[in-house]
Amino acid sequence: MTETRIGILGAGGRMGCMLIREIAEQNLCLAAAAEKAGHAACGEDAGCVAGLAPLGVTVTDNPAALFSASDVVIDFTWPTATVCHASLAVETKTALVIGTTGMDPDQEKAIATAAGHAAIVKAPNMSLAVNLLFALARHAASVLDAAYDVSVSEIHHRHKLDSPSGTALALRDAAVAGGRKTDEIAMTAIRAGDIVGEHGILFAGAGERLEITHKATSREVFARGAVHAARWVAGQPPGLYGMADVLGLD
């Protein structure tokens, strides 16, 4: 079997470095790595950037070259860049895994359009347990009627920009898929300290309440899930996939 060639965008960032380390730990093929022009990582060996021994892959500022060298690309960057990267995925017929959050409706539409011509996994959270949380929330919402109030809460580190988080919005959407109305679901968000991420959904009725919570203690779970998604989506037909597809939860 041919080894899947994986490319990493945002290679000099926190998630990019974790992805490089995860690929190296699993003895997979890091085919290319890229950063925005002018970034200190450009021209450096990707392994060294990630705190490893040299891997023989130089970080480039040319995303088109990265896509051409890869079977699948993982993108944890920012919305405007990710939209451009989706176009490159179409042009080069390269699969794409998107972990970027905070997109506006037009950007979401652009990704959906690109997925008509390229295999794209897009998820606000790549953790296995968080995606199980979505499934549990959907099931609970389908069983517990309107007598139970629903509330979604999330806590992240002080530097996280989007609020509520993409994962919190997906958790709300899971409850909606279970039959609840969007305007019935309360949302709360806290930004404090260095908290990696906590998400919960509460169903509160007369005399009882159900709380389902996920707490991430390391960002490594996101890197591990993204690499798993990359290996899965390489070779898939064009389409917009979620982690539920990757993990077989639907």
N, C-alpha and C positions, 0 to 999 in steps of 0.2 A: 504494500500500500504506500502511495506517495505521501510524504510528510507534509502536513498543512503549514504553509508559510504565513506567519502572523506578523502584521505591521502594527506599530503603536504610535498614535498621534498624541501630542502633549507629553512626549517622552521625558521631559525634564521636570514635569510637575509631580506632585505627591502621588497621584494615582498612576501616572505613567511609570514612575520608578517601581511602584509595587507590582505593576503588570509585568515589567521586565524581569523582576525577581521571581515572580510566579512562573513565567515561561521558562526561565533558567532552572528553577527548582524541579519542574516537571520534565525537564530535558526535551522541550519542544523547540520548534524552529522559529527564532526571532529573525525575520527576513529583513526588516527595515524599521527605522524609528525616525520621527520627525518632531520638530518644534518650530514655533514661529520665528521669522527672520529676526536676528539680533539677540536671540536668547543665548545665554551663556553655554547651554548644552550643545549648541550647533557646532559641528566639527569634532566633537568628543566621541569617544567610544561609549555606546549605550550601556554596556556593562559597568564601566567606571562611573557614569552618571548615576546609576542605580546603586552604587556602593559595592559592586561585584568586581571580579577579575574581568579583564577585557573579553568581549564576546565577538569581536571582529565585525561589528556593525556600527558604522559612523552615523551619528544623528545629523539629519539633513534638514534644510528649511524648504525643501521641495516636496509638498504633499503628493503631487502628481507622480513623481518618481517612486514614492513609497507605495502608492496604490498599484503601480505597474509591477512592483517587485513582490506583491503579496497576494495570497489567496483570500485572505480575510483581514480586515483592519479593525482595530478597537479604538474608539473615539470617546475620550472623556475630556472635552475641551470647553467651548462655549457656543451658544446657539448660532450666531452668525457664521462662525467657522464650520460648525457641523453641517449646516445647510450646503455650504460649498463642498464639503467632503462627500456629502450624499450625491452630488452631481458627478464627482470624480468616480464614485463607486459605479454609477451608471455607465460612464464613459469607458471605464476599464473592465466592466463586468466582474467587479470584485465584491465579495460579501462584506457587510459592515455591521459592527456591533456598536450601538450608541448608548452611552451612559450619561450623556449630557442632559441636564435638566434646565428648567426655567425658560422653555421656548414659548413664544406667543403663537396665536392661532395660525398666522400665515406661515410661520416656520414649521409648525406641525404639519400643515398641508403640504409644504414642499417636501418633507420627509416621506409622507404618504405617497406623493406622486412618484418620487424616486423609487419607492418600493415596488412600483409597477414594473420596474425594469432591473432591479437588483434585489438580492436577498438581504434583508435588513432585520436585525434584532434590535428593538428599542425598548428599554426598560428603565424606570426611575431608580430601581434597586435590583442588583444582581444576586442578592443573597437568597439561598435556597429557603431558609426559614421565613424570610419576609414574604416570599411568594406563596408559601404555605399559609402565612397569616392572611393574605388576600383571599385565598380559597375558604379559609375558616370564617372570615368576616362575611363573605358572600352567603355562605350556608346559614350562618346565624341570622343574618338579615332576612333570609327567606322563611325562617321558622318563627322568629319573634316578631309579633305584629306591632301596630302603631302604638300599643299600650307601653311599649318600651322606647324611651328616648335614646337617641344615638349621638355619640360624641367621638370625634377623632382628635387625638392629641399627638404632638411631636415635640421633641427637644433636640437641638443641635448646637454645635460649637458656635461661638460668637461671630465667626467669620463667614458663616454660610449666608449667601445673599438671598436666595429665593425663599419666600415664606408665604404660605405654607410650602413645605417641601414637596417635590414630585412624588415621593413615596406616600406622604399624607394624602395627597390628592388621589393617588391610585387606591388607597385604602378607602377613601370616601366613595370612589367609583365602584369599588367592590360591593359596598353596602347598597349602592343604587342598583347594581346588577342583581342584587338579592331582593329588590322590590321596594326599597325605601326611596323617598324623594330627596333630591339634592338639598332643597331648602329646609328640610327637616333635620339635617345633620350639622351639629355644631362643630366648629374647627378652632383649635387653639394651637399656638406655636410659641415656643420659647427659644431664645438664642442666648447661650451662656457658657462660659468656660471653654473646655476642650472636649465636650461630649461628642462622641463619634456619631451617635444617632439612636434615638428611642422613639418608637411609634406604638400607639395603642388605640384600640377602639372599645368603647364602653356602651353596653346596652343596659339601661337602667329602668326597671319596672317597679311596681308596687311591692315592696317587701323583699326585693332581690335585685342583684345586678350581675352582669357577666362582663368581665374585662379580659381582653386578649392583648398581650403586649409582646413586643420584640425589642431587645436591647442589643445593639452591636457594640462589642468591646474592642474590635480591631477592624480597620479598613481592609484587611487581608481577605475577609469574606467576600467583599465586592470584587476584588481582583480575581479571586478563585472562580467566582461565578461568571465573570466576564470572559475568562479564558475558556471555561466550559462552554459558554454560549458561542464563542468563536469556533471552537472545534465542531460544534453541532451545525452551525449555519453554513460553514464552508461546503459548497456543493448542493445546497438547498435551492429549489427554484425561486424565482423572484417572488417577493411578498413581504408584508410587514408582520413580523413575528414578535411575540413577547416571551418572557421567561416561563410562562405557563406552557408554551409550546416546547421550549427547550427542555423543561423538566417533566413534561408529560402530565401536568396537573389538571388539564381540562379533559 
